[in-house]
Structures are given as structure tokens and as C-alpha cells.
């Protein structure tokens, strides 16, 4: 069970990194589907690229931290007895939500500094 959650969380972090790369490289132009879509980012192509590039940096940072935490939790989960395994399964379940919330908050904070 812990291996499944480890792989799930690792894949999730790698997907976030993969989605951030085109935004960081400024390959994605203004659209309604992909990128940080705030009123300020729609004002100009320059704002769009600047806001999305900043978000991509934070996404890469948080995903890297997430991968490191995932590895640490996996190793600790292997070392635990079955009675304590439930605690780590719950932690694995909550970690993606916490990381996603942090990325969302980071994007809002970063974009508000540009405004």
C-alpha cells in the first residue's frame, strides 16, 4: 500500500513539473485553459509570461520539496511496524492536497506582487 502511494505522489509531482516547464520557457501564449489565469495576466503578453514564469519557478520548487518528502516518508514507512503504517498512509493521502494548496497560494502571492 505504501509503495502504491509513493508512486502516486511521485507521478503527481513529476506531472506538475512537466506542466511548469512550458510555462517557464514562455512557450504558452495567452489562453483560457493552461497557465495562471488572473485578470492581470490577461492584460498583456508580457504580464502573462511573467506571472506564469514565476508560478512555474514556485511549482518546480514545491514539487522538488514534495518529491524529497515523499522519499523520506516512504523510507520511514518501510521501517515502521504495521501498527504505525496507518499514520503514514494518512500522511501520504494529505500531502498532495497540502502541496497543491501551497502552490495555489504561492501563485496568488507572486501575482499580487506584480499587480
TISEVEX-945430 format. One record per residue: residue in three letters; x, y, z of N, C-alpha, C in turn. Coordinates in Angstrom, 2 decimals, padded with zeros to 5 digits. Layout:
// TISEVEX-945430
(pt "ala", (X, Y, Z), (X, Y, Z), (X, Y, Z))
...
***
This chain:
// TISEVEX-945430
(pt "unk", (000.82, -001.20, 000.00), (000.00, 000.00, 000.00), (000.87, 001.27, 000.00))
(pt "unk", (001.93, 001.25, 000.80), (002.79, 002.42, 000.86), (003.52, 002.63, -000.46))
(pt "unk", (003.92, 001.55, -001.12), (004.58, 001.67, -002.42), (003.65, 002.31, -003.44))
(pt "unk", (002.39, 001.93, -003.44), (001.41, 002.50, -004.36), (001.26, 003.99, -004.13))
(pt "unk", (001.16, 004.41, -002.88), (001.04, 005.83, -002.58), (002.31, 006.59, -002.92))
(pt "unk", (003.46, 005.96, -002.70), (004.73, 006.58, -003.06), (004.78, 006.85, -004.56))
(pt "unk", (004.42, 005.87, -005.35), (004.44, 006.02, -006.82), (003.43, 007.08, -007.25))
(pt "unk", (002.23, 007.05, -006.67), (001.19, 008.03, -007.00), (001.69, 009.44, -006.74))
(pt "unk", (002.26, 009.68, -005.56), (002.73, 011.02, -005.21), (003.92, 011.44, -006.08))
(pt "unk", (004.79, 010.52, -006.39), (005.93, 010.82, -007.26), (005.46, 011.22, -008.65))
(pt "unk", (004.52, 010.48, -009.20), (003.98, 010.80, -010.52), (003.28, 012.15, -010.50))
(pt "unk", (002.53, 012.44, -009.44), (001.84, 013.72, -009.33), (002.84, 014.88, -009.35))
(pt "unk", (003.91, 014.77, -008.59), (004.93, 015.82, -008.56), (005.60, 015.98, -009.93))
(pt "unk", (005.88, 014.87, -010.60), (006.51, 014.94, -011.92), (005.57, 015.55, -012.95))
(pt "unk", (004.27, 015.31, -012.83), (003.30, 015.93, -013.74), (003.28, 017.44, -013.55))
(pt "unk", (003.33, 017.89, -012.28), (003.34, 019.33, -012.01), (004.60, 019.96, -012.61))
(pt "unk", (005.73, 019.29, -012.46), (006.97, 019.80, -013.04), (006.86, 019.85, -014.57))
(pt "unk", (006.32, 018.80, -015.16), (006.17, 018.75, -016.62), (005.24, 019.86, -017.12))
(pt "unk", (004.20, 020.17, -016.36), (003.29, 021.25, -016.75), (003.93, 022.62, -016.57))
(pt "unk", (004.86, 022.73, -015.64), (005.51, 024.02, -015.37), (006.58, 024.37, -016.40))
(pt "unk", (007.19, 023.38, -017.00), (008.31, 023.63, -017.92), (007.92, 024.53, -019.11))
(pt "unk", (006.83, 024.23, -019.84), (006.48, 025.14, -020.96), (006.12, 026.54, -020.49))
(pt "unk", (005.55, 026.66, -019.30), (005.22, 027.98, -018.78), (006.50, 028.75, -018.45))
(pt "unk", (007.47, 028.08, -017.89), (008.74, 028.72, -017.56), (009.48, 029.15, -018.83))
(pt "unk", (009.42, 028.33, -019.84), (010.12, 028.63, -021.10), (009.35, 029.61, -021.98))
(pt "unk", (008.21, 030.10, -021.48), (007.36, 031.06, -022.19), (006.87, 030.54, -023.54))
(pt "unk", (006.57, 029.25, -023.62), (006.08, 028.63, -024.84), (004.56, 028.73, -024.96))
(pt "unk", (003.89, 029.01, -023.85), (002.42, 029.04, -023.83), (001.96, 030.49, -023.91))
(pt "unk", (001.16, 030.80, -024.90), (000.63, 032.15, -025.07), (-000.70, 032.26, -024.34))
(pt "unk", (-001.21, 033.46, -024.25), (-002.45, 033.72, -023.52), (-003.54, 032.78, -024.03))
(pt "unk", (-004.18, 032.11, -023.08), (-005.29, 031.21, -023.41), (-006.18, 031.07, -022.19))
(pt "unk", (-007.28, 030.35, -022.35), (-008.23, 030.19, -021.25), (-008.10, 028.85, -020.53))
(pt "unk", (-007.15, 028.00, -020.92), (-007.11, 026.65, -020.38), (-005.85, 026.32, -019.59))
(pt "unk", (-004.72, 026.88, -019.94), (-003.45, 026.41, -019.40), (-002.60, 027.59, -018.95))
(pt "unk", (-002.29, 027.64, -017.67), (-001.49, 028.71, -017.11), (-002.23, 029.40, -015.98))
(pt "unk", (-001.58, 030.38, -015.36), (-002.20, 031.15, -014.29), (-003.10, 032.18, -014.94))
(pt "unk", (-004.39, 032.03, -014.73), (-005.37, 032.87, -015.41), (-005.97, 033.87, -014.43))
(pt "unk", (-005.29, 034.99, -014.30), (-005.75, 036.09, -013.45), (-006.05, 037.28, -014.34))
(pt "unk", (-006.89, 038.21, -013.88), (-007.18, 039.37, -014.72), (-005.91, 040.11, -015.16))
(pt "unk", (-004.94, 040.24, -014.27), (-003.70, 040.95, -014.62), (-002.90, 040.20, -015.69))
(pt "unk", (-002.97, 038.87, -015.69), (-002.20, 038.12, -016.67), (-002.79, 038.24, -018.08))
(pt "unk", (-004.06, 038.59, -018.18), (-004.68, 038.75, -019.49), (-004.46, 040.14, -020.10))
(pt "unk", (-003.89, 041.05, -019.32), (-003.72, 042.42, -019.82), (-002.70, 042.54, -020.95))
(pt "unk", (-001.65, 041.72, -020.89), (-000.65, 041.78, -021.95), (000.10, 040.45, -022.01))
(pt "unk", (000.73, 040.23, -023.13), (001.54, 039.02, -023.30), (002.71, 039.02, -022.31))
(pt "unk", (003.27, 040.19, -022.06), (004.39, 040.30, -021.12), (003.94, 039.91, -019.70))
(pt "unk", (002.80, 040.41, -019.26), (002.27, 040.03, -017.94), (002.02, 038.54, -017.88))
(pt "unk", (001.43, 037.99, -018.94), (001.13, 036.56, -018.98), (002.40, 035.74, -018.75))
(pt "unk", (003.44, 036.05, -019.51), (004.68, 035.29, -019.40), (005.36, 035.50, -018.04))
(pt "unk", (005.34, 036.71, -017.53), (005.99, 036.99, -016.25), (005.29, 036.27, -015.10))
(pt "unk", (003.98, 036.33, -015.05), (003.22, 035.67, -013.98), (003.37, 034.16, -014.07))
(pt "unk", (003.26, 033.62, -015.27), (003.37, 032.17, -015.42), (004.79, 031.66, -015.17))
(pt "unk", (005.78, 032.45, -015.53), (007.16, 032.05, -015.27), (007.43, 032.02, -013.77))
(pt "unk", (006.93, 032.99, -013.04), (007.09, 032.99, -011.59), (006.37, 031.81, -010.95))
(pt "unk", (005.16, 031.52, -011.44), (004.44, 030.35, -010.91), (005.20, 029.07, -011.20))
(pt "unk", (005.76, 028.96, -012.39), (006.50, 027.75, -012.77), (007.71, 027.54, -011.87))
(pt "unk", (008.41, 028.62, -011.52), (009.54, 028.50, -010.59), (009.08, 027.95, -009.25))
(pt "unk", (007.99, 028.48, -008.73), (007.46, 028.01, -007.45), (006.95, 026.58, -007.56))
(pt "unk", (006.33, 026.24, -008.66), (005.84, 024.88, -008.85), (006.99, 023.89, -008.87))
(pt "unk", (008.07, 024.26, -009.53), (009.24, 023.38, -009.56), (009.84, 023.23, -008.16))
(pt "unk", (009.95, 024.34, -007.44), (010.49, 024.29, -006.08), (009.64, 023.41, -005.18))
(pt "unk", (008.33, 023.64, -005.16), (007.45, 022.88, -004.28), (007.36, 021.42, -004.70))
(pt "unk", (007.40, 021.15, -005.97), (007.38, 019.75, -006.41), (008.66, 019.03, -006.05))
(pt "unk", (009.78, 019.73, -006.10), (011.04, 019.12, -005.68), (011.02, 018.81, -004.18))
(pt "unk", (010.52, 019.75, -003.39), (010.38, 019.51, -001.96), (009.42, 018.34, -001.71))
(pt "unk", (008.37, 018.30, -002.49), (007.37, 017.23, -002.38), (007.98, 015.87, -002.67))
(pt "unk", (008.82, 015.79, -003.71), (009.48, 014.53, -004.04), (010.40, 014.10, -002.91))
(pt "unk", (011.15, 015.05, -002.36), (012.03, 014.73, -001.24), (011.23, 014.24, -000.03))
(pt "unk", (010.14, 014.91, 000.29), (009.29, 014.48, 001.40), (008.69, 013.11, 001.12))
(pt "unk", (008.32, 012.86, -000.10), (007.75, 011.57, -000.49), (008.76, 010.45, -000.26))
(pt "unk", (010.00, 010.69, -000.64), (011.05, 009.68, -000.44), (011.28, 009.43, 001.05))
(pt "unk", (011.35, 010.50, 001.83), (011.57, 010.36, 003.27), (010.42, 009.59, 003.92))
(pt "unk", (009.21, 009.93, 003.57), (008.04, 009.25, 004.16), (008.02, 007.79, 003.73))
(pt "unk", (008.38, 007.51, 002.49), (008.41, 006.12, 002.03), (009.43, 005.30, 002.82))
(pt "unk", (010.61, 005.85, 002.99), (011.66, 005.13, 003.75), (011.20, 004.92, 005.20))
(pt "unk", (010.63, 005.95, 005.80), (010.14, 005.79, 007.17), (009.00, 004.77, 007.24))
(pt "unk", (008.16, 004.76, 006.22), (007.06, 003.80, 006.19), (007.54, 002.37, 006.12))
(pt "unk", (008.63, 002.14, 005.42), (009.20, 000.79, 005.34), (009.73, 000.35, 006.70))
(pt "unk", (010.29, 001.29, 007.44), (010.90, 000.97, 008.73), (009.89, 000.79, 009.85))
(pt "unk", (008.67, 001.23, 009.63), (007.66, 001.18, 010.70), (007.02, -000.20, 010.83))
(pt "unk", (006.48, -000.42, 011.98), (005.70, -001.64, 012.19), (004.32, -001.45, 011.58))
(pt "unk", (003.58, -002.51, 011.32), (002.25, -002.38, 010.72), (001.27, -001.52, 011.52))
(pt "unk", (001.44, -001.43, 012.83), (000.53, -000.61, 013.63), (000.66, 000.87, 013.28))
(pt "unk", (001.85, 001.30, 012.95), (002.08, 002.72, 012.63), (001.91, 003.02, 011.15))
(pt "unk", (001.68, 002.02, 010.36), (001.57, 002.23, 008.91), (000.37, 003.11, 008.56))
(pt "unk", (-000.70, 003.03, 009.31), (-001.89, 003.82, 009.04), (-001.59, 005.32, 009.11))
(pt "unk", (-000.75, 005.73, 010.05), (-000.38, 007.14, 010.18), (000.28, 007.62, 008.90))
(pt "unk", (001.17, 006.84, 008.35), (001.87, 007.25, 007.14), (000.97, 007.17, 005.92))
(pt "unk", (000.04, 006.26, 005.89), (-000.92, 006.22, 004.78), (-001.76, 007.49, 004.80))
(pt "unk", (-002.19, 007.92, 005.97), (-002.95, 009.17, 006.07), (-002.09, 010.36, 005.65))
(pt "unk", (-000.83, 010.37, 006.05), (000.07, 011.45, 005.66), (000.27, 011.48, 004.14))
(pt "unk", (000.44, 010.31, 003.53), (000.55, 010.23, 002.07), (-000.71, 010.76, 001.40))
(pt "unk", (-001.85, 010.50, 002.00), (-003.12, 010.94, 001.41), (-003.28, 012.45, 001.50))
(pt "unk", (-002.79, 013.07, 002.56), (-002.97, 014.50, 002.75), (-001.88, 015.34, 002.08))
(pt "unk", (-000.73, 014.76, 001.85), (000.39, 015.51, 001.30), (000.10, 016.14, -000.06))
(pt "unk", (-000.53, 015.43, -001.00), (-000.83, 016.08, -002.29), (-001.74, 017.30, -002.15))
(pt "unk", (-002.70, 017.21, -001.25), (-003.62, 018.34, -001.05), (-002.87, 019.53, -000.46))
(pt "unk", (-001.98, 019.26, 000.49), (-001.20, 020.33, 001.10), (-000.29, 021.00, 000.08))
(pt "unk", (000.35, 020.21, -000.76), (001.26, 020.76, -001.78), (000.47, 021.59, -002.79))
(pt "unk", (-000.66, 021.07, -003.23), (-001.48, 021.80, -004.20), (-001.94, 023.14, -003.61))
(pt "unk", (-002.32, 023.14, -002.35), (-002.74, 024.38, -001.70), (-001.59, 025.37, -001.61))
(pt "unk", (-000.39, 024.88, -001.29), (000.78, 025.76, -001.21), (001.12, 026.36, -002.57))
(pt "unk", (001.02, 025.56, -003.62), (001.30, 026.07, -004.96), (000.29, 027.13, -005.37))
(pt "unk", (-000.97, 026.90, -005.03), (-002.01, 027.86, -005.36), (-001.79, 029.17, -004.61))
(pt "unk", (-001.49, 029.09, -003.33), (-001.24, 030.29, -002.53), (000.00, 031.01, -003.03))
(pt "unk", (001.05, 030.26, -003.37), (002.27, 030.88, -003.89), (001.99, 031.63, -005.18))
(pt "unk", (001.16, 031.07, -006.05), (000.83, 031.74, -007.31), (000.08, 033.03, -007.05))
(pt "unk", (-000.82, 033.02, -006.10), (-001.58, 034.24, -005.78), (-000.66, 035.30, -005.19))
(pt "unk", (000.22, 034.90, -004.28), (001.14, 035.86, -003.66), (002.07, 036.45, -004.70))
(pt "unk", (002.61, 035.62, -005.56), (003.55, 036.09, -006.57), (002.85, 037.04, -007.54))
(pt "unk", (001.68, 036.67, -007.99), (000.99, 037.51, -008.96), (000.53, 038.82, -008.33))
(pt "unk", (000.22, 038.82, -007.03), (-000.21, 040.05, -006.40), (000.95, 041.04, -006.27))
(pt "unk", (002.18, 040.56, -006.21), (003.34, 041.45, -006.16), (003.55, 042.14, -007.49))
(pt "unk", (003.11, 041.52, -008.57), (003.26, 042.10, -009.90), (002.21, 043.19, -010.13))
(pt "unk", (001.06, 043.02, -009.52), (-000.07, 043.94, -009.75), (000.22, 045.33, -009.28))
***
